[in-house]
């Protein structure tokens, strides 16, 4: 059996309707991400939340500023798991200057399922990261979103040559 992990990338308040940079279709994506987390738990998969915090040394960012409501992981996601494993990042690539690789190594993880916010940015950069070459990577296409449906689909098409594209109903087989 392959050791798998679900990475939930940047499900933070600033990307939802009351946030500073709301994305496309977040109501449906939130429901799908919650289902993915529950399926991962049922399948005894490691679940890791990735949280982006803007670097205060670079000045005030448009969103994800430290100690803001917008930087917080969405409450509906946080309440699904007790003591969630949260990796803080400052770059689009969730492996870049984080403990993600070490956390995955401790669990002998071989396969990653990716979902979350900004298909064309943080999901893509994590999925094609040089550090991700060590894993079988799948993206749950119906558990990701972007600024628009078109940008989301363009990003998935670009990813299709490097990772496995799957859906919530097939990604946990």
PAZAPA-4460 file (N, C-alpha, C; in steps of 0.05 Angstrom, whole numbers, plus 32768, in hexadecimal, padded with zeros to 4 digits):
% residues 173
    n_x    n_y    n_z   ca_x   ca_y   ca_z    c_x    c_y    c_z   seq   type   mol
   8011   7FE8   8000   8000   8000   8000   8011   8019   8000     1      X     A
   800B   802B   7FEE   801A   8045   7FED   8011   8057   8003     2      X     A
   8024   8065   8010   801D   8079   8023   8016   8092   8015     3      X     A
   7FFE   809C   801A   7FF4   80B4   800C   7FEF   80CA   8020     4      X     A
   7FF0   80E3   8015   7FE9   80FA   8025   7FD7   810C   8014     5      X     A
   7FC4   8119   8021   7FB4   812E   8014   7FBF   8149   801D     6      X     A
   7FC7   8159   8009   7FCF   8174   800E   7FB9   8187   8007     7      X     A
   7FAF   8196   801B   7F9A   81AA   8017   7FA8   81C5   8017     8      X     A
   7FAB   81D0   7FFF   7FBB   81E8   7FFB   7FAB   8202   7FFD     9      X     A
   7FB3   8212   8010   7FA9   822E   8014   7F8B   8231   8015    10      X     A
   7F7D   8221   8024   7F5F   8225   8027   7F59   823B   803B    11      X     A
   7F62   8253   8035   7F63   8269   8048   7F4D   827E   8042    12      X     A
   7F45   828B   8057   7F2E   829E   8056   7F2F   82B3   8040    13      X     A
   7F47   82BD   803A   7F49   82D2   8025   7F40   82C8   800A    14      X     A
   7F3F   82AE   8005   7F36   82A4   7FEB   7F18   829F   7FEA    15      X     A
   7F0A   82A3   8000   7EED   829E   8001   7EDE   82B9   7FFE    16      X     A
   7EC3   82B9   7FFA   7EB4   82D1   7FF4   7EB9   82E9   8006    17      X     A
   7EBE   82E6   801F   7EC2   82FD   8031   7EDF   8306   8032    18      X     A
   7EF1   82F7   8023   7F0D   82FC   8024   7F16   8312   8011    19      X     A
   7F30   8317   8011   7F3C   832C   8001   7F41   8324   7FE3    20      X     A
   7F40   8309   7FDD   7F44   8300   7FC2   7F34   82E7   7FBD    21      X     A
   7F19   82EB   7FBC   7F07   82D4   7FB8   7F0B   82C6   7F9D    22      X     A
   7F0B   82AC   7F9D   7F0F   829D   7F85   7EF4   8292   7F7A    23      X     A
   7EF5   8286   7F63   7EDE   827B   7F55   7ED5   8261   7F63    24      X     A
   7EBB   825E   7F65   7EAE   8245   7F6D   7EB6   823B   7F89    25      X     A
   7EBC   824C   7F9B   7EC6   8243   7FB5   7EB2   8234   7FC6    26      X     A
   7E98   8239   7FC3   7E85   822B   7FD3   7E86   820D   7FCC    27      X     A
   7E86   8206   7FB3   7E87   81EA   7FAA   7EA2   81DE   7FB1    28      X     A
   7EB7   81ED   7FAC   7ED2   81E2   7FB2   7ED6   81DD   7FCF    29      X     A
   7ECB   81EE   7FE1   7ECD   81EA   7FFD   7EBF   81CF   8005    30      X     A
   7EA8   81CA   7FFA   7E9A   81B1   7FFF   7EAA   8199   7FF5    31      X     A
   7EB6   819B   7FDE   7EC6   8186   7FD3   7EDF   8181   7FE3    32      X     A
   7EEC   8196   7FEC   7F04   8193   7FFC   7EFD   8185   8017    33      X     A
   7EE6   818D   8023   7EDE   8180   803C   7ED9   8162   8037    34      X     A
   7ECD   815B   8021   7EC9   813E   801A   7EE4   8130   8017    35      X     A
   7EF7   813E   8009   7F11   8132   8005   7F1F   812D   8020    36      X     A
   7F1D   813F   8032   7F2A   813C   804C   7F1D   8124   805B    37      X     A
   7F03   8122   805A   7EF5   810C   8067   7EFD   80F1   805A    38      X     A
   7EFF   80F0   803F   7F07   80D8   8032   7F24   80D0   8039    39      X     A
   7F35   80E5   803A   7F51   80E0   8042   7F53   80D4   805E    40      X     A
   7F43   80DE   8070   7F42   80D4   808B   7F38   80B7   808C    41      X     A
   7F23   80B1   807D   7F19   8095   807B   7F2E   8082   8071    42      X     A
   7F3E   808C   805E   7F53   807C   8051   7F6E   807D   8060    43      X     A
   7F6D   8088   8078   7F85   8089   8089   7F9D   8098   807B    44      X     A
   7F96   80AC   806C   7FAA   80BC   805F   7FB3   80D3   8071    45      X     A
   7FCC   80DA   806E   7FD6   80F2   807C   7FC8   810A   806F    46      X     A
   7FBF   811C   807F   7FB2   8135   8075   7FC2   814C   807F    47      X     A
   7FCB   815D   806B   7FDB   8174   8071   7FCF   818D   8066    48      X     A
   7FCB   81A1   8077   7FC1   81BB   806D   7FD9   81CC   8068    49      X     A
   7FD9   81DA   8051   7FEE   81EC   804A   7FE2   8209   804E    50      X     A
   7FF1   821A   805C   7FE7   8235   8061   7FFC   8249   8058    51      X     A
   7FF4   825B   8047   8007   826F   803D   8005   8288   804F    52      X     A
   801C   8291   8058   801D   82AA   8068   8031   82BC   805A    53      X     A
   8027   82D4   8053   8038   82E8   8045   8050   82EF   8056    54      X     A
   8066   82F3   804A   807F   82FB   8058   807D   8318   8060    55      X     A
   807B   831E   807B   8078   833A   8083   8091   834B   807D    56      X     A
   80A8   833E   8078   80C0   834D   8070   80BE   8359   8054    57      X     A
   80AA   834F   8045   80A7   8359   8029   8091   836F   8029    58      X     A
   8088   8377   8040   8073   838C   8041   8058   837F   8043    59      X     A
   8043   8390   8044   8028   8385   8046   8020   837A   802B    60      X     A
   8017   8362   802C   800D   8354   8013   7FF0   835A   800F    61      X     A
   7FE6   8355   7FF6   7FC9   835A   7FF1   7FB7   8348   8002    62      X     A
   7FC1   8330   8009   7FB2   831E   801A   7FC5   830A   8027    63      X     A
   7FBB   82FA   8039   7FCA   82E6   8049   7FDE   82F3   805C    64      X     A
   7FD7   830A   8066   7FE9   8317   8079   7FE7   830A   8094    65      X     A
   7FFE   8307   80A1   8000   82FA   80BB   7FEB   8307   80CF    66      X     A
   7FDF   82F6   80DF   7FCC   82FE   80F3   7FB2   830A   80E9    67      X     A
   7FAD   8308   80CF   7F94   8312   80C4   7F7F   82FB   80C4    68      X     A
   7F65   8302   80C2   7F51   82EE   80BF   7F54   82DF   80A4    69      X     A
   7F5C   82ED   8090   7F5F   82E2   8075   7F74   82CC   8073    70      X     A
   7F88   82CD   8084   7F9E   82B9   8083   7F96   829E   808F    71      X     A
   7F81   829F   809F   7F78   8287   80AD   7F6D   8272   809A    72      X     A
   7F72   8258   80A1   7F65   8243   8092   7F47   8243   8098    73      X     A
   7F37   823F   8083   7F1A   8240   8085   7F11   822E   809C    74      X     A
   7EFF   8239   80AD   7EF6   822C   80C5   7EE9   8211   80BF    75      X     A
   7EDA   820F   80A9   7ECD   81F5   80A3   7EE1   81DF   809D    76      X     A
   7EF8   81E6   8093   7F0D   81D3   808D   7F1B   81CB   80A7    77      X     A
   7F21   81DF   80B8   7F2F   81DA   80D1   7F1F   81C8   80E4    78      X     A
   7F05   81CA   80E3   7EF5   81BA   80F6   7EF2   819D   80EF    79      X     A
   7EFB   8195   80D7   7EF9   8179   80CE   7F0C   8167   80DD    80      X     A
   7F25   8170   80E1   7F39   815F   80EE   7F42   816C   8107    81      X     A
   7F47   815C   811B   7F53   8166   8134   7F71   8167   8131    82      X     A
   7F7D   817B   813C   7F9A   817E   813B   7FA5   817B   811E    83      X     A
   7F9C   818C   810C   7FA5   8189   80F0   7FC2   818F   80ED    84      X     A
   7FCF   8182   80DA   7FEB   8187   80D4   7FEB   819E   80C1    85      X     A
   7FF6   81B5   80C9   7FF7   81CD   80B8   8014   81D4   80B2    86      X     A
   8019   81D7   8098   8033   81E0   808F   8030   81FD   8086    87      X     A
   8041   820E   8090   8041   822A   8089   8054   822E   8072    88      X     A
   804B   823D   805E   805D   8242   8047   805C   8260   8040    89      X     A
   8071   8268   8032   8073   8284   8029   8076   8287   800B    90      X     A
   8076   8270   7FFD   8079   826F   7FE0   8063   825E   7FD4    91      X     A
   805F   8260   7FBA   804A   8250   7FAC   804F   8232   7FB0    92      X     A
   8068   822A   7FAE   806F   820D   7FB1   806F   8206   7FCF    93      X     A
   805D   81F4   7FD7   805B   81EC   7FF3   8073   81DE   7FFE    94      X     A
   8085   81D6   7FED   809E   81C9   7FF6   80B4   81DE   7FFB    95      X     A
   80B2   81F5   7FEF   80C7   8209   7FF0   80CA   8215   800C    96      X     A
   80E1   820F   8018   80E8   8219   8033   80D3   8213   8048    97      X     A
   80C8   81FA   8046   80B5   81F1   805B   80BE   81D5   8065    98      X     A
   80B0   81CB   8078   80B5   81B1   8083   80A5   819B   8075    99      X     A
   8098   81A1   805F   8086   818E   8052   8094   8174   804B   100      X     A
   80AB   8175   803E   80BA   815D   8037   80C0   814C   804F   101      X     A
   80C8   8158   8065   80CF   814A   807D   80B6   813C   8089   102      X     A
   80A0   814A   808A   8087   813F   8094   807E   8127   8084   103      X     A
   8081   8129   8069   8079   8113   8058   808C   80FC   805B   104      X     A
   80A6   8101   805F   80BA   80EC   8062   80B5   80DC   807C   105      X     A
   80AC   80E9   8091   80A7   80DC   80AA   8091   80C7   80A7   106      X     A
   807F   80CB   8094   8069   80B9   8090   806E   80A6   8077   107      X     A
   8086   80A7   806D   808D   8097   8055   807A   809C   803E   108      X     A
   8072   80B4   803B   805E   80BB   8026   806A   80B8   800A   109      X     A
   805A   80AB   7FF9   8062   80A6   7FDD   8050   80B4   7FC9   110      X     A
   8038   80BB   7FD2   8025   80C6   7FBF   8017   80DE   7FCC   111      X     A
   8012   80F3   7FBC   8005   810B   7FC6   7FEC   8111   7FB5   112      X     A
   7FD6   8116   7FC3   7FBE   8121   7FB6   7FBD   813F   7FBD   113      X     A
   7FBC   8150   7FA9   7FBC   816C   7FAD   7FA0   8178   7FA8   114      X     A
   7F98   818B   7FB9   7F80   819A   7FB5   7F84   81B5   7FC1   115      X     A
   7F72   81C8   7FBA   7F73   81E2   7FC7   7F71   81F9   7FB4   116      X     A
   7F7C   820F   7FBD   7F78   8229   7FB0   7F8F   8231   7F9E   117      X     A
   7F86   823E   7F89   7F97   8249   7F74   7FA5   8233   7F64   118      X     A
   7F94   8226   7F55   7F9D   8210   7F43   7FB6   8218   7F34   119      X     A
   7FB5   8230   7F28   7FCB   8239   7F17   7FE4   8241   7F26   120      X     A
   7FE2   8243   7F40   7FF9   824E   7F4F   8002   8239   7F63   121      X     A
   7FF7   8239   7F7B   8002   8228   7F90   7FFE   820A   7F8B   122      X     A
   7FE7   8202   7F80   7FE3   81E6   7F7A   7FF7   81DD   7F64   123      X     A
   7FF9   81ED   7F4F   800B   81E6   7F39   8028   81E6   7F43   124      X     A
   8031   81FB   7F51   804D   81FC   7F59   8054   81E6   7F6D   125      X     A
   8041   81DE   7F7E   8047   81C7   7F8F   8048   81AD   7F7F   126      X     A
   8035   81AA   7F6D   8034   8191   7F5D   804C   818C   7F4B   127      X     A
   8057   81A2   7F41   806E   819F   7F2F   8089   81A7   7F3C   128      X     A
   8088   81AA   7F56   80A0   81B1   7F65   80B6   819B   7F60   129      X     A
   80CF   81A3   7F60   80E4   8190   7F5E   80E2   817C   7F75   130      X     A
   80DA   8185   7F8D   80D7   8173   7FA4   80C0   815F   7FA0   131      X     A
   80AC   8167   7F90   8096   8155   7F8A   809D   813E   7F78   132      X     A
   80B4   813F   7F6B   80BD   8129   7F5A   80C0   810F   7F69   133      X     A
   80C2   8111   7F83   80C5   80F9   7F94   80AB   80EA   7F99   134      X     A
   8095   80F5   7F8F   807A   80EA   7F95   806A   80E6   7F7C   135      X     A
   8057   80D4   7F7E   8042   80D2   7F6A   802E   80E8   7F71   136      X     A
   8029   80FA   7F5E   8018   8112   7F64   7FFE   8110   7F54   137      X     A
   7FE8   8114   7F62   7FCE   8116   7F56   7FC1   8130   7F60   138      X     A
   7FB2   813D   7F4E   7FA3   8155   7F55   7F86   814F   7F53   139      X     A
   7F77   8155   7F69   7F5A   8151   7F69   7F4E   816A   7F5C   140      X     A
   7F47   8167   7F43   7F40   817F   7F32   7F26   818C   7F3C   141      X     A
   7F14   817D   7F48   7EFB   8189   7F52   7EFE   8192   7F6F   142      X     A
   7F16   8193   7F79   7F1C   819C   7F94   7F30   81B3   7F93   143      X     A
   7F32   81C0   7F7C   7F44   81D7   7F78   7F34   81ED   7F6B   144      X     A
   7F3E   8205   7F6E   7F32   821C   7F60   7F47   8232   7F5B   145      X     A
   7F3E   8246   7F4C   7F4F   825B   7F44   7F3F   8275   7F42   146      X     A
   7F49   8289   7F35   7F3B   82A2   7F32   7F23   82A0   7F20   147      X     A
   7F24   828D   7F0E   7F0D   8288   7EFC   7F0E   826B   7EF2   148      X     A
   7EF8   8262   7EE8   7EF7   8247   7EDD   7F0B   8243   7EC6   149      X     A
   7F0E   8258   7EB6   7F20   8256   7E9F   7F3D   8253   7EA9   150      X     A
   7F45   8263   7EBC   7F61   8261   7EC6   7F65   8246   7ED3   151      X     A
   7F51   823C   7EE2   7F53   8222   7EEE   7F57   820C   7ED9   152      X     A
   7F48   820D   7EC4   7F4A   81F8   7EAF   7F64   81FA   7EA0   153      X     A
   7F6E   8213   7E9B   7F87   8216   7E8D   7F9E   820A   7E9E   154      X     A
   7F9D   820F   7EB8   7FB1   8205   7ECA   7FB1   81E6   7ECB   155      X     A
   7F99   81DB   7ECC   7F97   81BD   7ECC   7FA2   81B2   7EB2   156      X     A
   7F9C   81BF   7E9C   7FA7   81B5   7E82   7FC5   81B6   7E83   157      X     A
   7FD0   81CB   7E8D   7FEE   81CE   7E8F   7FF9   81B8   7EA1   158      X     A
   7FEB   81B2   7EB7   7FF5   819E   7ECA   7FF3   8181   7EBF   159      X     A
   7FE1   817D   7EAC   7FDB   8162   7EA3   7FF2   8152   7E98   160      X     A
   8007   8160   7E90   801F   8151   7E86   8032   8149   7E9C   161      X     A
   802D   8153   7EB4   8040   814E   7ECA   8035   813E   7EE2   162      X     A
   801A   8140   7EE5   800D   8133   7EFC   7FF4   8124   7EF3   163      X     A
   7FE9   8114   7F04   7FD0   8106   7EFF   7FB9   8119   7F06   164      X     A
   7FA7   811D   7EF4   7F8F   812C   7EFA   7F78   8119   7F00   165      X     A
   7F6B   811D   7F16   7F56   810B   7F1E   7F40   811B   7F2C   166      X     A
   7F2B   810D   7F34   7F15   811B   7F42   7F11   810F   7F5D   167      X     A
   7F01   811C   7F6D   7EFA   8113   7F88   7EF0   80F6   7F89   168      X     A
   7EDF   80EF   7F76   7ED4   80D4   7F76   7EE7   80BE   7F6D   169      X     A
   7EFD   80C6   7F60   7F11   80B2   7F57   7F2C   80B4   7F65   170      X     A
   7F31   80CA   7F72   7F4B   80CF   7F7E   7F52   80BE   7F96   171      X     A
   7F3E   80B1   7FA2   7F44   80A2   7FBA   7F42   8084   7FB5   172      X     A
   7F41   807C   7F9B   7F40   805F   7F95   7F5B   8052   7F9A   173      X     A
***
